[in-house]
Amino acid sequence: MTRKTKFAFLVVIGIAILESASTIATPRIVEEIINQVFYDKNLYILWPLLGAAVGIAIGKGVFLFGQRYLNEYIAQNVIYLVRTKLYSKIQRQSIDFFDRIESGQLISRGTSDVNAIHRLMSQGFRIFLRAIILYVGIFVMIGLSNWIYLIVVGVVAPILFVIMFTYTRRTRPLFRDIQNKFGDLNAVLTENVRGSRVVRAFATEKYEIEKFEKENKTYMELNLKRARLRSMMNTLFPFILSFASFILLYIGGMQVLDQNLQIGTLVALNSYLLLLRLPTRNMTYAIINYQEGIAAMNRIYEIIDMEKKIKNKPGAINLPKVSGKIKFDKITFSYREDESPILKNISLDIEPGETVAFLGTTGSGKSTIVSLVPRFYDPQEGTVFIDGLDIRDVKIRSLRENIALVQQEAFLFARTIRENIAFGRTDATEEEIIRVAKIAQAHDFIMETPNGYDTIVGERGTTLSGGQKQRLTIARALLLNCPFLIMDDSSSALDFETEYQFQQAVNELVKNRTTLIVTQRLSTIKFATKIVVLNKGEIAEMGTHEELMKKNGLYKYLYETQLLTQEESFDSLESKQTVKPKKSIKKKNS
């Protein structure tokens, strides 16, 4: 907490004491009015007592306003810090964190759980503090007036507390289950919204509805269980207090008849007893807010306290200026320790300026091996070197600042096209942005959008085609002008004609830059200086296109079964590009 928040916290306690004191003072004023004005006929004291009652009412209103406002001030400051801490933690987590935690669960923690903490701080704390002060004040006032009443209240109060703590013990795990189930419900909803096209394409709406209804029903049943416990407690409290009130009215009435107690004092004592309902009921709500808030806080701090696997080691250095050499030394890697390795004892040297294409069947480890270079994951065995430096000895930020990455899934933010291209370099000039957009063959379609480079793309770039999105992500990577370029099947969403145009620019771009390309496109493979063919996590073959074709191995098989049709398409496109139209030839001759 900041100093201002701590000061506000102390002021809230002071105001709560004053507000509770004004509540406790009201029955005493009623007692004096009845005893002195109506029975003792002391009319001179009436107006001062009425003035005191009005003053207390006004003061109580002011105190309540101040307490509620300051409580909200404290709550907003606390949840601001919690949200910021949670978001910062998520941003700094390793990629494997997002492999393990569903996005719906993260959204639930950042929304409903934070709101539960807000309710605890803005309502629960205020209500609990007021209830405690009222309990103490009521016991003191009853004890000062009548010891018999104090004994009865002393018997009733522990019963109420036993009920409260029983309720607390039974609901503590229940609130956590409710929060977790809400996260599950949110995860199903989030996944379904993101996969809406797939659901409709496969006509599985009924199945998805049934899956959601199942989670929703469990969530409803948990809330109904909570409601039953809450209703039981809310029923027991008034019953016990009403029963005690009847007993005390009988005892007090007998004392009044025996002239051992004034009628005004009896009214005041009974008012104090009935006033116990207020802090008792408020304590119930405070406990509910406490249980929800603590369950939410625990879920949030599960994320905040979670250690990230990929982090800077002590004494890590900034990556110095690099020439571009990469070495994979006996790499063995699996995403989970209890699974068989995805990569098995991989050793590979990549020289500065080389363009290396990784090819292989599905699940062979192509994308996995390139993801080790920016340290998205660390291998269980072996080392990745850059210019002879173990990348684990280098600060992660300085490592990734030297790597431009174009992934298979083209992700765009719901911002302008200009902002998406300049995402990694916010200081880029207009000329630089346009230059890389042209290289990525994106400039023409950008200019056809309503506002050009200021056009806002939809969430995840839904207003653009797959090829258009990919070209923007390519432009984003090119703008960084890093010594290393990683392209993870980044041309998969491009049609052959667009890819042909893009490839002509990339042929110039990869010069003097170490480039790692995961691809199934022949156009990319053929201009690579080295082709690495992976099979079941091991290097099956390695060499140039011509060298591998002579081996009659896996590469030749893949080429003849999957890549040959691409070559024919590219040959056709290339001939169209080199042969000029007849109209142009006639014009030139003329």
N, C-alpha and C positions, 0 to 999 in steps of 0.2 A: 504493500500500500504506500501511496505517497503521503507526505506530511499533511496535506489538506484533507485527504481521506481519513487519516488517523484522527485528526482534530474533529472532523465531522462525526466520527464514531463516538468520541467522548461527549460531544454536544448532544448526540442522540440519547445517550444514557442519561444525561442531565435532564433533558426535556421529558424523557419517559418517566423519570422520578416525579417531576412536577405535574405531569398530566395524570399520573396514577394518584398522586396526592390529592388532586382536585376531585377525582372520582370518589376517593375514600372520604373526603370531607363532606360530600353532599348529604349522606344519611345523618351525619352529626348536626348539620344545620336544620334538617327536618326534625330531629330529636329536640333541639332547643326551641324551635317554633312551637311544637306540640306541648312540651312541658312548661315553658315559661309564658307563652302567649295565651294558649287556649286554657291551660289549667291554672297557672299562677296569675293570669290576667296582667302580665307585665307588657303592656302595649308599647312602651318606649323602645323595647329591643327589637320590635318587629321590623322596622325599616332598616336598621343596620344588618339584620339577618338576611332580609330580602336583597339588600345591596350586595352582601357577601355572596349570595347565591348567584346573582346576575354576573358579578365579577368572576366567580369561579367558572360559570358557563362560558363567558367570553374567553377567559384564559385557557380553558380546556380546548376550545376551538383553535386558538392560536397555536397551542402546544401540539395538537394533532397535526395541523398543517405543517409545522416546522419539522416534526418527527417524520412524517411521510415523505416530505420533500428531501430531507437529508438522507433518509434511508434509500430513496431512489438514487440520489447522488452517489452514495457509497456503492450501491448495487451496480450502477452503470460503469463506475470506475473498475470494479472488480471484474465484471464480465468482459470489459474492454481488454483488461490484462490477460484474462483467460483465453479469449478469442485470439488475441495476438500471439500468445505463447503457443497455443494449439496450432494455428496456421503456420507459424514459423517452424515448429517442429515437423509438421507434415512436409513443408517445403524442403527441409534439410534431410529428410529421410532417404535411405537408399532405395534403389529400384525394387529390391526384393521385398521391401515393406509393402508396396502396392500389389505385389504378387500374392501376399498373404491376407491383406485386409481389404474387404469389399468396399467399393466406393460408397455404397448406400450406408454402411456402418459409419464411415467417416462423416458423411453428410449428417447423419443422425446425431453424432457427437457434437458437431459444430452448430446444430440448430436446437433440437429438442433438449439435449442435455445442458446446453448453455442456458436455455430458457428456464430449466429447472433450478439451476444455480441462481439465476436472477430472481426467481420467486422466493428462494430461500433467503437471499440477502435483502430483498425489498419488503417482503411480507413476513416470512418466517421469523427472522431475527427480531423485528419490531414487535410482533405478536408475542413471541416467547418472552422477551424482556419485560413487556408490559404485564404479562400474566404472572411472572415471578414477583414483580414489585407489588402487584395487587394481592397476591397470596400473602405475602409478608405483612402488608399494611392491614389487611382484613383480620388476620390473626391477632395482630397487636391491638387493633381497635376493639375486637371482641373480648380479648383478655383483659383490657382495661375496664370494660363495662360489666362483664358477668362471667365468673369463673366456670359456672355450670355449662354455659354456652360454649366456652372454650374447650371443655372436656368433650362435648358432643362433636364439635367441629374437628377436634383432635382425633376422634375415632373415624369420622367420615373421610377426612383428607387422605389418610394412608390407603383406604380402600380405592379411592379415585386414582391414586398414584400407581397402585398395583395393576389396576385395569389398564392404565396408560402404558406402563412398561411392558405388560403382556402383549398389548397391541403392537408396540414398537418391535418387540422381539419377533413376532410372527410376520410382521410386514416388511422387515428389513430385507430378507432375501427376495420377497415378492416384488418389491419395487425394482430391484436389479433385474429380475426376470422380465418385468414389463418393459424396462428400458432396452434390454437386449432384444426382446421380441419386436419392439418398435423399429430397432435397427434392421432386423431381418425383413420386416415388412417394407421398410424404405429401400432396402437392397433389391427386393423383387420388383418394386415399382420403378426404380432407377434403371435396372437392367432391361425391363420391358420397354420403357420409353426409348432407350438407346437402340434397342433391337426391334423397333416397331416395324421397320420394313421387312425384316426377316420373318417376323411373326405373321404378317399379312401375306407375304409371298408363299409361305408354307401352310397357310390357313389353319394356324394353331391357336386362334383366339380363344376357343373354348377351353383348351388345355391351360392356357395362361391365366384365364379367369378363375378356373378351379384351383390352380396353384396359389393365386393371390387370396382366394376365399379361405383356403386352408390356413394360411398364415394369419389372415385377418380374424378368423374364428378363434384361434389360439390366443391372439392378442385381446380379443373381447372377453374370453373366459377368464384370463388373468385379471383384467380390470373389474369384472364382476365379482371375483373372489375378494379383491381389495375392497370393493363397495360393500360386500357383506360384512367384512370385519369392521369397516368404518361405521356402518349403520348400527351394528351391535354396540359399539362403544358409545356412539351418539345417543343411543336409547338408554343405556345403563346409567350414564351420567345424570340426565335430568330425573330419572326415577329415584336414584339414591339421594340426590339433593332435595327432591320434593318430599321424600319420606322423612328425611332429617328435619326439613322445615316444619312438617306437621308435629313432630316430636317436640321441637323447640317452641312452637307456638303453644302447645299444651303446657309445657313447663313454664314458659314465660307468662301465659295467661293465669296460671295458678299463683305465680308470684305477684302479679298485678292485683289479683283478688285479695291476696294476703298483705297488700300494700308494701311489699318488699321490692317492687319494681315499678317504675313509672311507665305509663303507656307509651310515651314518646321514645323511651329507651328500648321498649319491646319492638316498636316499629323499626327503630334503627338497627337493632340486632338482627331482626328478620331480614331487613334490607341487605345487611352484610352477608347473611347466609345465602340469600338469593343472588347476591352479587358474585358469589363464588362460581355461579354458572358461567359468567363472562370469562374469567381467566381459564376455567376448566375447558370450556368450548374452544377458546383461543389456543389453549395448549394442544388440543387435538389437531387443529389446523397447523400449528407450529411443528408438531411431530410429523405430520404428513409432508409438509414442505421440507423438513429436515431429512426424512427418509429419501424423498425424491432427489433432493439436492446432493446428499452424500453419495447416493447411487450414481448420479450423473457425474459428480466430481471424480469418483473412482474410475468411471469409464473414460473420462477425459484424460486423467493422469496415467491411465494405462498406455495411452498414446504418447503423452509428454515424457513419461519416464522410460519409454521403450528405447533401448540402445540400438543405434544404427550399426549395421555390420560393416559398411564401407565408410571409413573415417580416416582423417589424417593421423598418422602415427607420430609420436613425440619426436621432435627434431626434423620433421619433414621440411623440404626446401621447395622453393619455387622452381618450376621447370625452366632451365636456361634456354637460350636460343638453340633451336634444334636443327639438325641437318635433315632428319626425316627417316632414320633407320629404326625398324621395329624388329624385335626378336621374340618369338614364342619359344620358351625353353621347357620342354617336357611338361606340357600343360595337361592336367586332368581336372575335369570340372563336372559337377552335377548341381542342379538347382536345389535339390534337397539331399541331405546326407544319407537318408535311407533309400535313395533311388540309385539305379545303376548310372554310371557316368555318361554324360552327353558327349564329352570330349575325352579321348584316351591317349595320353602320352604324346601330345602334339608338339612337334618341334619345327619351327619355320623361321627363316631369315628373309626379311624384306628390306631391300636397299633403298636409299633415299631417291625419291622421284619415281619409283616403280608404281605401276598400276596393277594390282593383284585382284583377280576375279575369283570368287569362291563359288563353286558349283557343286551340286550334289542332290541326292534324293531328299524327300521330305523327312525331317528329323535327323538329318546327318550332322547338324551342328554348325551350319553356315552362319546364321545370325548370331549364334552364341559366341563364336570365336571373335567376331568383330566387336561384340559388346564388352569384351574384356579389356579392350584398348582404352576406352574412357573410364574404366573402373566402375561400370554399372554393377559388375560382380567381380569377386576375387576367386581365382581358382583354388581348389583344395590342395593341389600339388602343382609345382612348377612356378615359373616367373615370366612376366611380360616386361621386356626392356624397351626403352626408347633411348637411342643414342648411348646405350650401355648403362643407363640408369634404371634401376628397378622402379616401376611406376608407383609402388607402395611407399617409396621413399620421397615421393613428390607430393606437394599439396594438390588436392583434388581440383580445386578451382583453376590453378595455373595449368594443370594437365588438360582440362576440358576446354580452356580458352584457346588451346592450340588445335582443337579438333572440330571440324565442321561435320555435322551429321544430318543425313537425309534418311528418314525411316520409311518403312514400308507403308505404315498407316499415316496418311497425310493429315496432321492435326493443325487446325487453324483456330485462332481465338476470335470471339465475336467482336472484332474491332475493324478498323479500316484496312484495306489492302496494304497501304503504305506502312502501317504499324506492324502488320504481320511480317512483311518482308524485313523491316528494320528491327525485329524483335531482339536479336542478339547484339545489335549496334544502333542504339537509339540516337546516336549523334551523326548518323549517316546523312549525307546530302541528297538532295533530290536527284542530282545527276548520277550518283552512285546507285541509288535505288532503281532508277530507270535502266541503267547499264546492265545490272544483274538480271532484271526482269526480261530484257531483250535476250540475254544469253540463255536464259531458261525458257525462251519462247513463250513468255507470258505477257509481254507488253501489248500485243495486238488485242487479245481478248480483254485485258484490263481497260483499254481505251474504249471498248464497246460497252462497258458497264455504265450505269447511270451517272456516276460521279467520278469515273476514272479511278485514280489511286486513292481517292477519299471515299470510295464505296465501302460500306460496312458489310462484311460477309456475315451470314447467319451463324448461329451456334454450331461449332465444329465445322464451319464452312459449308453448311448444308445448301446454300444458295448456289454453289459452284459444282461443276462436274468433278469426277474423280481425277481426271487428267489435269484440270485447271488447278485444283487444290495441290496436286503433287508438284506442279511447275512453280507455284508460289513457295512451297517449302524448299524446293531446290534453289530458288532465288535467295531465300533467307539464308541458306547455308553458304551460298557463293559470296554473299556480302561480307561474311566474316574473313574471307581470304586467309584461311589458316594453312599451316604447313601440312596438315593431315586432313584428308577428306574420306568420310565413310558414307557409303551409299548402300543402304540395306534394301535391296530390291525396289529401289525408288522409281524405276521406270515401268513398273508392273501395271500402273494405271494409265499409261500413255498408249494411244493408238500408234500404229506403225509409222504413219506419216509424221506425227508430232515427235515421236521418238527419234526418227531419222534427223529432223531439224535440230532437236536437242543434242543429239550425239555429235553433230558437226561442231557445235560450240564447246561441248565437253572435251572433245579431242584436243582442243587448244588449252582448255582450262586445266587439265590434269598435268600439263608439262611443269616440271620442277616442283611437283607436289606428290607426296606419297598418298596413294589412293587405294582404299580397300572397298571392293564392290561385291555385294551379294546379289546374284542375278541368275535368271534363267533365260535372259535375252542374248541371242547370238551377237547382236550389234555391239553390245558391251564387252562380251567375251573376246571377240576377235581383235579388238585394239588393245587388250590387256597385255602387258609385258610378261605376265606370269599367270597361269591358270592353276588353281588348286582344287582338285576334285576330292570331296569328302564322302566317305561312306561309313555309316554306323560309328561316327565319332573319330574316325581315323583318316589320315591322308592316304587315299588310294592311288592318286596319280598327281603329277605336277609337271608343268612345262608350258610351252606355247601351244597355240592351236595346231600348228603343223606337226609339232613333236608328238602331241597326244594322239593325233589322228593316225600316226604311224604305229602306235602301240597296240591298236585293236583292243583297247580295254574299255573301262566304264565310260570314259569321256566319249569315245566313238559311238558307243551304244546310245548314250543320251543325245548325242548330236543327230544320229540317224533317226531316232524315234521321236524326238521332241523339237530339235532346233532347225532341222533342214527346211521345214516350211517357212520359218522366219527368214532364212537366208534368201529364199526365192522371193518373198515379199520385199525384202530390202533391195535385192537386185533390181526388181521392177521399179521401186521408188527411185533408186539411184539413176536408172536409165532415163526416167522422166525428168530428173533434175538436170542431167547433162545434155539431153537433146532439146534444142530450142524449138519452139513452135514455128510452123511454116510461115505464119503471118509476120512474125518478127524477122525471119530471114529475108522475106521479100522486101520488107521495109528497109532492112539494112542494105540490101543490094541496090535498092532504088536510091 
